[in-house]
Amino acid sequence: MMMPRSLESLEAQRAQITQQIAALGDLRRGSITSTTGRCGKPNCRCHKPNQPGHGPHLRLTYKQRGRTRTESLPDAPAVNKAKREIEEFRKYQALNKEFLGVNAEICHLRPSKPDRLSQLETKRSKPSSRRRLAK
């Protein structure tokens, strides 16, 4: 059985996760996909039997505003850059999940304090019944 953690240790862990998130480099969501295909030229080698076609062409695929977007990755440096950015995004996702879990524990452990506003509301006097009758 796991021992309950103190509020102070959880707050320290949350601060550490926040620092790790702030230290992340460039990141983006998506994945690298490969496409191959045949061109429109009927005499090209890609139309001959047992020929693989053109490609592979690497592309970065991601969602933006509910639509799937694709960007061509023209060379090895562009592919490596996209891989680094996707890897940083994966790190961000893991840190975000951990941050939310720690934060939920903090919310559960933190004692509730009475709100100043609700204390004032309970002390307010009620309107006079004489004034209401006069109207």
Secondary structure, DSSP 4 states (H G I P E B T S, - for coil): -PPPPPHHHHHHHHHHHHHHHHT--S----EEEEEEE--S-TTSGGGSTT---EEEEEEEEEEETTEEEEEE--SHHHHHHHHHHHHHHHHHHHHHHHHHHHHHHHHHHSPP---HHHHHHHHSPPPPHHHHHH-
